[in-house]
Amino acid sequence: MRKKSWLYLLPLVAGLLGASGSPGQAAAAESWSVTGVNSTGCASGDWNIDVFAANFDGNDYVMHTVVTSGGLVYMNEDAGSITNGSDTWGLYATETYGPTTGTYPIPAGQPMKVVLRVERPKGTVLSSWTMEAKSCDSATLLFNGSDLDDDRLSPPADKCPTRAGASANGCPVVTRALSVSKKSTPRRVTGRLRAPGQPAYAAKRKVRVWKVRPGPDKLVGVRTTTAKGTFSKRVRAGRYYVTTVAVLDPATGYAPPIRSRKVRVR
């Protein structure tokens, strides 16, 4: 719902918009963002926000607005298409995209989330912007930024922008195990890197073999794991362990660096 903005401007939380980008720095892809808050309230139509649209090349987009609070949907609008530039957007009771489950007024004292999705065709999300307010009657924003995977983290901090994750870099965490054993004739350190369900995180990966000694430990070799994650390194007598670095794939997730237990080769 668009209308002329005449209400006073309520301040956004400092730094939120700066961290998420400004209209003058819009990405090449289609984007639809919240740039200001004009009015708040818990009744239908009380909220009025400033929005900015960029890089739209036609009129066959679906501008999908969803307002949720307390697990209920209060607005679910298909606004059709939009033109590039600044505009204002009202938040109110509508079901032009799909059903709602909540009835205005929204209860105060709980977070309210507004999601602006750009879709083409309907159901295929090209970009998504999330604004979360402290309450329906508050202009204090807990989050305001591009968030396609709905994990409350925006690029560039979100290294996996299409895969939600609880890690600091916004990626799902891939669990790996690094086992190591010893052979005495000939002396070798052998082992295997495993990543259950994600074999690409274990195959053809570099592992480093370290010898324990007074002061800094000594790197005695680097090996590349086989397709099954195995490796072997001939060594002298001593105590050894193996490490491997982190792996990040924006499409699948993040595997932290890992270190094996120590073994003694005699």
C-alpha positions in Angstrom: 0.0 0.0 0.0 1.6 3.3 -1.1 0.7 6.8 0.0 2.4 10.2 0.3 4.6 10.6 3.4 3.7 13.5 5.6 4.3 12.1 9.1 7.4 12.9 11.2 10.5 10.8 10.6 11.3 8.4 13.4 15.0 7.6 13.7 16.4 4.1 12.9 18.8 2.4 15.1 22.3 3.9 14.4 24.4 1.9 12.1 21.8 -0.6 10.9 21.3 1.0 7.5 24.9 1.8 7.2 25.8 -1.9 7.7 23.3 -3.0 5.2 24.0 -0.6 2.4 22.3 2.6 1.2 20.2 3.3 -1.9 23.2 4.9 -3.6 25.1 1.6 -3.2 22.4 -0.7 -4.5 23.6 -4.1 -5.8 23.2 -5.0 -9.5 20.4 -7.4 -8.7 16.8 -6.3 -7.9 16.6 -4.8 -4.4 13.8 -3.5 -2.2 14.8 -2.0 1.1 13.4 -0.2 4.1 15.2 3.2 4.5 13.1 4.9 7.1 10.2 4.7 9.6 7.5 7.4 9.5 4.9 6.1 12.0 4.3 3.2 14.3 1.3 1.6 16.0 -0.4 -1.7 16.6 -3.6 -1.2 14.6 -3.9 -1.9 10.8 -2.5 1.0 8.8 -0.5 2.6 11.7 2.9 1.7 10.3 4.3 3.7 7.4 7.8 3.1 6.2 10.1 4.5 3.5 11.2 2.0 0.9 13.7 2.1 -2.0 13.6 -0.1 -5.1 16.4 -0.5 -7.5 17.4 -2.4 -10.7 13.9 -3.4 -11.8 13.7 -4.0 -15.5 10.0 -4.6 -16.1 6.5 -4.9 -14.6 6.1 -8.6 -14.0 7.6 -8.7 -10.5 5.6 -9.6 -7.4 6.3 -7.3 -4.4 5.4 -9.5 -1.5 5.0 -7.9 2.0 4.7 -10.1 5.1 4.1 -8.8 8.6 4.5 -11.3 11.5 4.5 -11.1 15.3 4.2 -13.8 17.9 4.1 -16.5 15.3 1.1 -15.0 13.5 0.8 -13.5 10.1 -0.9 -10.1 10.1 -0.2 -8.9 6.5 0.4 -11.1 3.4 0.2 -8.8 0.4 0.8 -9.2 -3.3 1.4 -5.6 -4.4 2.1 -6.4 -8.1 5.1 -4.6 -9.5 6.9 -1.4 -8.5 9.0 1.3 -10.1 12.6 2.2 -9.3 13.2 4.8 -6.7 11.9 6.0 -3.3 8.3 5.4 -2.1 6.3 4.9 1.1 4.7 1.7 2.2 1.8 1.1 4.6 1.4 -2.0 6.7 -2.2 -3.2 7.1 -4.5 -6.2 7.1 -4.5 -7.7 3.6 -4.5 -11.3 2.2 -3.9 -10.6 -1.5 -0.9 -13.0 -1.6 -2.2 -15.7 0.8 -4.0 -16.1 4.1 -3.2 -14.4 7.4 -3.5 -15.9 10.8 -3.5 -12.9 13.1 -6.1 -10.2 13.6 -5.2 -6.6 14.3 -4.3 -4.9 16.6 -0.9 -6.7 17.0 -0.2 -7.2 20.7 2.4 -4.7 22.0 5.6 -5.8 23.8 6.7 -8.4 21.4 8.9 -8.2 18.2 7.3 -7.4 14.9 8.9 -8.5 11.7 8.3 -7.1 8.2 9.7 -8.9 5.2 9.8 -7.3 1.7 10.3 -10.0 -0.9 10.9 -9.5 -4.6 9.5 -12.5 -6.6 9.5 -13.4 -10.3 7.5 -15.4 -11.0 5.3 -15.6 -7.9 7.0 -17.9 -5.3 10.5 -17.5 -6.8 12.3 -15.1 -4.4 14.9 -12.9 -6.1 15.8 -10.8 -3.0 14.5 -10.3 0.5 14.7 -7.5 3.1 13.9 -7.9 6.7 13.0 -5.2 9.2 12.4 -6.3 12.8 11.0 -3.8 15.3 11.2 -4.2 19.1 7.4 -3.9 19.2 4.5 -2.8 17.0 4.5 0.5 18.9 8.2 1.1 18.8 10.5 2.5 16.1 13.5 0.8 17.7 14.8 -1.7 15.1 16.5 -4.9 16.2 17.5 -5.7 12.6 17.2 -4.0 9.2 18.9 -5.5 6.2 19.1 -7.8 3.2 18.4 -11.3 4.5 17.4 -13.8 1.8 17.9 -16.8 4.1 16.2 -15.3 7.2 19.1 -15.7 9.6 19.3 -12.0 10.6 22.7 -11.5 9.0 23.3 -9.4 5.9 26.1 -9.6 3.2 29.1 -9.2 3.4 29.0 -10.5 6.9 26.8 -13.4 5.8 29.1 -15.6 3.8 26.3 -18.0 2.9 23.5 -15.6 1.9 21.2 -18.3 0.6 21.8 -20.9 3.4 20.7 -20.0 7.0 23.2 -20.7 9.7 23.7 -20.0 13.3 27.5 -19.5 13.1 29.0 -16.0 13.2 29.6 -16.0 9.4 25.9 -17.0 8.7 26.7 -20.5 7.3 25.5 -23.9 8.4 28.2 -25.7 10.3 29.5 -28.9 8.7 30.8 -31.4 11.2 34.1 -33.1 10.5 36.3 -35.7 12.3 40.0 -36.1 11.9 41.3 -39.5 13.1 45.0 -40.4 13.2 46.9 -43.6 13.9 50.5 -44.8 13.8 52.6 -47.4 12.1 56.1 -48.4 13.3 57.4 -50.4 10.3 57.9 -48.3 8.3 57.3 -45.3 10.6 54.2 -43.5 9.4 51.4 -41.3 10.5 48.1 -42.3 8.9 44.6 -41.1 9.2 41.3 -40.1 7.7 39.3 -36.9 7.4 35.5 -37.5 7.5 32.5 -35.2 6.9 29.3 -37.3 7.3 26.8 -36.3 4.7 29.2 -33.8 3.1 32.0 -35.9 1.5 33.3 -32.9 -0.5 34.6 -31.4 2.8 36.9 -34.4 3.4 38.0 -35.4 -0.1 41.1 -33.8 -1.7 41.8 -31.6 1.3 45.2 -30.5 2.6 46.3 -31.9 6.0 49.4 -30.8 7.8 51.5 -33.2 9.9 53.2 -31.7 12.9 55.9 -33.1 15.2 55.7 -32.2 18.9 58.9 -30.7 20.3 60.0 -28.0 22.8 59.1 -24.6 21.6 57.1 -24.3 18.4 56.0 -27.6 16.9 57.6 -28.5 13.6 55.6 -28.9 10.3 57.0 -32.1 8.8 54.7 -32.5 5.8 51.6 -31.6 3.9 49.4 -34.3 2.3 46.3 -34.2 0.2 43.5 -36.6 1.3 42.2 -39.2 -1.2 38.7 -39.3 -2.5 37.8 -41.2 0.7 39.6 -38.7 3.0 42.6 -40.9 3.9 46.3 -39.8 4.1 49.7 -41.1 5.1 53.1 -39.5 5.9 56.4 -41.3 6.6 58.0 -39.8 9.7 60.8 -40.4 12.3 60.2 -41.5 15.8 58.4 -39.0 17.9 55.0 -37.6 18.8 52.7 -36.2 16.0 49.3 -34.7 15.3 47.5 -33.5 12.2 45.6 -30.4 11.3 43.4 -29.1 8.5 42.2 -25.6 7.7 38.6 -24.4 7.6 36.5 -24.8 4.4 33.7 -22.4 3.4 31.4 -23.0 0.5 28.7 -20.3 0.2 26.3 -22.8 -1.3 26.6 -25.5 1.4 28.2 -24.3 4.6 31.3 -23.9 6.8 33.6 -26.5 8.3 35.8 -25.1 11.1 39.5 -26.0 11.3 40.2 -29.2 13.1 43.1 -30.9 14.9 43.6 -34.6 15.6 44.8 -36.2 18.8 48.5 -36.8 19.3 50.1 -40.2 18.6 53.6 -41.6 19.3 55.5 -43.3 16.6 58.4 -45.5 17.8 
